[in-house]
Amino acid sequence: MGRYTFRLPDIGEGIAEAEILAWHVKVGESVAEDGRLADLMTDKATVEMESPVAGKVLEVAGEVGDVIAIGSPLVVLETEAEAEPAPSGVAKATAAKAAEHAAQPARALVVGSEAEAEPQTPPSSSGVPSEEEASPSTSSGQTEHSSKVLASPAVRQRAKDLGIDLSHVRPGAEGRVRHADLDAFLTYGGPKGYAPAGKARPDETIKVVGLRKRIAENMAAAKRHIPHFTYVEESDVTELEALRADLNANCGDRPRLTLLPLLIAALCRAMPQFPMLNARYDDEANVVTRHGAVHLGLATMTGAGLMVPVIRDAQAKNLWQLAGEITRLSQAARDGKAKSEELSGSTFTVSSLGPLGGIASTPVVNRPEVAILAPNRIVERPMFVSDGLGTERIEKRKLMNLSISCDHRVVDGYDAAAFVAEVRRLLETPVLLLAG
């Protein structure tokens, strides 16, 4: 067995002493190599001391609050191997290692006016190089020039992790590269610039076939034949969301409601007043068919591409039946099990992206239909709310935009705006959706 005296190393430029803030070991306890010994505060920063060897603690330098000088004993350890007086060069190399540990940026808490507390390991006069002098010249993208730059071990390690050649970084005061200089390099770039905006993927050639080909043909035909216009209106859905939450809290074993069944119910209630929107236009025969029943298409994203399963007679279903159909048809489309009759015959389409709905959309009409509606995401904003007696107050409200695109050959702008206004009225007075 032997004794090893670990002396407080040089832990910063111009530091002569440090105050003990906390001990992480006690006399009689064992500590592993690189195990935590104590936290010390200098006039620049708080640093953590780690043990350079494994052993049992025999002595500690003092109590919390005591001030000890650089180079004085911090702890005395009993080690397995027989300890002999270490050559001065080895002692300095050990101090440099301890200083490196103490200077890791994740363990430094800035307490003074300086932005960082970096160790400076002096050149060794015994032939044992300091860490700055001995750092590899070509490790992990660092160039030979990088090793000649004045910088602390912590700055070198950070630059190495970031893949930065220190020779490209403009040094600060005294010709040393500090963390602030690295930050400036990251922000503004250096002589050769820094990280590119992204990485290029290999070029791919993909033949457009199957469903993707059909989607491409349908979208091209829709934009080629249909003169689109889009109208966007804002709706306050605060009460609607409160009703939905209440219905879900008391739904029992019925399907939980999303916003979509409530929106579809509002569309179905508004549609009889605006038959020109629940229609299909055969532009070759020049015939518009206005449908009585609402066969509602649901634009659904699948692994193969966009599909539009259809809820037949949506106007005849209650909220929970609509919720069940939405779930069943969407899953069948994603699984590739939707029947052909479930993927055709829609008279009006809803395209919902849920939380990704954005603040406005310009959906493409699902030809030969003449209108498509996209609900956008719900956002919370302050709004003026009237109490009906001439007094207004500001409240946090839930707002959602409704974006509708129409075929201008069949639907006039006024009709689209009036239809959306009626849908908005129903959504903002949601009890109407439950009326017989």
KALIN-V597122 format. One record per residue. N is the residue number from 0. RES is the residue in one small letter. SS is DSSP state (alpha for helix, beta for strand, coil for the rest). PSI is psi in whole degrees, 0 to 359 (none if undefined). Layout:
BEGIN
N;RES;SS;PSI
N;RES;SS;PSI
END
This chain:
BEGIN
0;m;coil;152
1;g;beta;172
2;r;beta;139
3;y;beta;124
4;t;beta;118
5;f;beta;116
6;r;beta;146
7;l;coil;116
8;p;coil;171
9;d;coil;113
10;i;coil;20
11;g;coil;160
12;e;coil;122
13;g;coil;12
14;i;coil;127
15;a;coil;338
16;e;beta;167
17;a;beta;149
18;e;beta;137
19;i;beta;119
20;l;beta;321
21;a;beta;145
22;w;beta;138
23;h;coil;0
24;v;coil;160
25;k;coil;160
26;v;coil;132
27;g;coil;344
28;e;coil;156
29;s;beta;149
30;v;beta;139
31;a;coil;162
32;e;coil;134
33;d;coil;10
34;g;coil;155
35;r;beta;134
36;l;beta;302
37;a;beta;160
38;d;beta;132
39;l;beta;147
40;m;beta;130
41;t;coil;187
42;d;coil;1
43;k;coil;321
44;a;beta;168
45;t;beta;129
46;v;beta;156
47;e;beta;129
48;m;beta;136
49;e;beta;152
50;s;coil;131
51;p;coil;346
52;v;coil;164
53;a;coil;146
54;g;beta;185
55;k;beta;135
56;v;beta;121
57;l;beta;321
58;e;beta;150
59;v;beta;159
60;a;coil;330
61;g;coil;194
62;e;coil;167
63;v;coil;131
64;g;coil;342
65;d;coil;149
66;v;beta;130
67;i;beta;152
68;a;beta;153
69;i;coil;131
70;g;coil;350
71;s;coil;157
72;p;beta;134
73;l;beta;309
74;v;beta;154
75;v;beta;128
76;l;beta;147
77;e;beta;122
78;t;beta;164
79;e;coil;315
80;a;coil;155
81;e;coil;123
82;a;coil;138
83;e;coil;157
84;p;coil;126
85;a;coil;139
86;p;coil;152
87;s;alpha;326
88;g;alpha;319
89;v;alpha;320
90;a;alpha;319
91;k;alpha;323
92;a;alpha;321
93;t;alpha;318
94;a;alpha;322
95;a;alpha;320
96;k;alpha;315
97;a;alpha;320
98;a;alpha;323
99;e;alpha;314
100;h;alpha;319
101;a;alpha;336
102;a;coil;2
103;q;coil;132
104;p;alpha;331
105;a;alpha;344
106;r;alpha;5
107;a;coil;128
108;l;beta;114
109;v;beta;126
110;v;coil;346
111;g;coil;196
112;s;coil;343
113;e;coil;152
114;a;coil;345
115;e;coil;156
116;a;coil;97
117;e;coil;138
118;p;coil;151
119;q;coil;110
120;t;coil;116
121;p;coil;153
122;p;coil;144
123;s;coil;134
124;s;coil;357
125;s;coil;1
126;g;coil;348
127;v;coil;116
128;p;coil;149
129;s;coil;169
130;e;alpha;325
131;e;alpha;320
132;e;alpha;333
133;a;alpha;1
134;s;coil;140
135;p;coil;146
136;s;coil;346
137;t;coil;21
138;s;alpha;130
139;s;alpha;49
140;g;alpha;355
141;q;coil;140
142;t;coil;172
143;e;alpha;326
144;h;alpha;331
145;s;alpha;325
146;s;alpha;344
147;k;alpha;354
148;v;coil;139
149;l;beta;119
150;a;beta;152
151;s;coil;163
152;p;alpha;322
153;a;alpha;318
154;v;alpha;320
155;r;alpha;316
156;q;alpha;319
157;r;alpha;317
158;a;alpha;321
159;k;alpha;316
160;d;alpha;327
161;l;alpha;354
162;g;coil;31
163;i;coil;132
164;d;coil;116
165;l;alpha;338
166;s;alpha;345
167;h;alpha;354
168;v;coil;131
169;r;coil;122
170;p;coil;163
171;g;coil;219
172;a;alpha;147
173;e;alpha;14
174;g;alpha;13
175;r;beta;142
176;v;beta;123
177;r;coil;176
178;h;alpha;322
179;a;alpha;326
180;d;alpha;323
181;l;alpha;318
182;d;alpha;318
183;a;alpha;323
184;f;alpha;318
185;l;alpha;325
186;t;alpha;314
187;y;alpha;348
188;g;coil;163
189;g;coil;196
190;p;coil;325
191;k;coil;14
192;g;coil;184
193;y;coil;223
194;a;coil;135
195;p;coil;167
196;a;coil;330
197;g;coil;185
198;k;coil;140
199;a;coil;133
200;r;coil;157
201;p;coil;146
202;d;coil;144
203;e;coil;144
204;t;coil;114
205;i;coil;122
206;k;coil;129
207;v;coil;109
208;v;coil;172
209;g;alpha;223
210;l;alpha;320
211;r;alpha;325
212;k;alpha;319
213;r;alpha;319
214;i;alpha;314
215;a;alpha;315
216;e;alpha;318
217;n;alpha;318
218;m;alpha;318
219;a;alpha;318
220;a;alpha;321
221;a;alpha;314
222;k;alpha;331
223;r;alpha;322
224;h;alpha;331
225;i;coil;123
226;p;coil;98
227;h;beta;149
228;f;beta;152
229;t;beta;138
230;y;beta;136
231;v;beta;132
232;e;beta;149
233;e;beta;140
234;s;beta;138
235;d;beta;112
236;v;coil;24
237;t;alpha;309
238;e;alpha;325
239;l;alpha;316
240;e;alpha;325
241;a;alpha;318
242;l;alpha;317
243;r;alpha;317
244;a;alpha;320
245;d;alpha;318
246;l;alpha;320
247;n;alpha;326
248;a;alpha;339
249;n;coil;26
250;c;coil;349
251;g;coil;233
252;d;coil;11
253;r;coil;159
254;p;coil;143
255;r;coil;143
256;l;coil;132
257;t;coil;185
258;l;alpha;332
259;l;alpha;314
260;p;alpha;322
261;l;alpha;320
262;l;alpha;317
263;i;alpha;321
264;a;alpha;319
265;a;alpha;318
266;l;alpha;315
267;c;alpha;325
268;r;alpha;328
269;a;alpha;335
270;m;alpha;321
271;p;coil;332
272;q;coil;345
273;f;coil;65
274;p;coil;339
275;m;coil;343
276;l;coil;333
277;n;coil;69
278;a;beta;165
279;r;beta;139
280;y;beta;115
281;d;beta;96
282;d;coil;347
283;e;coil;318
284;a;coil;352
285;n;coil;49
286;v;beta;132
287;v;beta;128
288;t;beta;116
289;r;beta;122
290;h;coil;143
291;g;coil;314
292;a;coil;150
293;v;coil;106
294;h;coil;99
295;l;beta;121
296;g;beta;140
297;l;beta;105
298;a;beta;118
299;t;beta;127
300;m;beta;127
301;t;beta;173
302;g;coil;333
303;a;coil;345
304;g;beta;190
305;l;beta;129
306;m;beta;157
307;v;beta;83
308;p;beta;158
309;v;beta;129
310;i;beta;109
311;r;coil;139
312;d;coil;54
313;a;alpha;329
314;q;alpha;341
315;a;alpha;1
316;k;coil;146
317;n;coil;180
318;l;alpha;318
319;w;alpha;329
320;q;alpha;320
321;l;alpha;318
322;a;alpha;318
323;g;alpha;319
324;e;alpha;321
325;i;alpha;313
326;t;alpha;314
327;r;alpha;312
328;l;alpha;320
329;s;alpha;317
330;q;alpha;321
331;a;alpha;320
332;a;alpha;316
333;r;alpha;327
334;d;alpha;356
335;g;coil;23
336;k;coil;5
337;a;coil;136
338;k;coil;159
339;s;alpha;323
340;e;alpha;342
341;e;alpha;355
342;l;alpha;18
343;s;coil;163
344;g;coil;12
345;s;coil;150
346;t;coil;347
347;f;beta;141
348;t;beta;144
349;v;beta;131
350;s;coil;106
351;s;coil;130
352;l;coil;8
353;g;alpha;226
354;p;alpha;342
355;l;alpha;15
356;g;coil;353
357;g;coil;189
358;i;coil;347
359;a;coil;155
360;s;coil;160
361;t;coil;69
362;p;coil;153
363;v;coil;130
364;v;coil;137
365;n;coil;85
366;r;coil;137
367;p;coil;17
368;e;beta;172
369;v;coil;359
370;a;beta;150
371;i;beta;138
372;l;beta;137
373;a;beta;113
374;p;beta;136
375;n;beta;176
376;r;beta;155
377;i;beta;132
378;v;beta;153
379;e;beta;130
380;r;beta;154
381;p;beta;138
382;m;beta;151
383;f;beta;128
384;v;beta;129
385;s;beta;144
386;d;coil;5
387;g;coil;354
388;l;coil;17
389;g;coil;1
390;t;coil;137
391;e;beta;149
392;r;beta;162
393;i;beta;129
394;e;beta;156
395;k;beta;121
396;r;beta;156
397;k;beta;121
398;l;beta;145
399;m;beta;134
400;n;beta;146
401;l;beta;120
402;s;beta;122
403;i;beta;134
404;s;beta;140
405;c;beta;160
406;d;beta;110
407;h;coil;350
408;r;coil;335
409;v;coil;324
410;v;coil;128
411;d;coil;158
412;g;alpha;321
413;y;alpha;318
414;d;alpha;318
415;a;alpha;316
416;a;alpha;319
417;a;alpha;321
418;f;alpha;312
419;v;alpha;325
420;a;alpha;321
421;e;alpha;320
422;v;alpha;318
423;r;alpha;317
424;r;alpha;318
425;l;alpha;320
426;l;alpha;325
427;e;alpha;349
428;t;coil;70
429;p;alpha;342
430;v;alpha;334
431;l;alpha;335
432;l;alpha;342
433;l;alpha;355
434;a;coil;151
435;g;coil;none
END
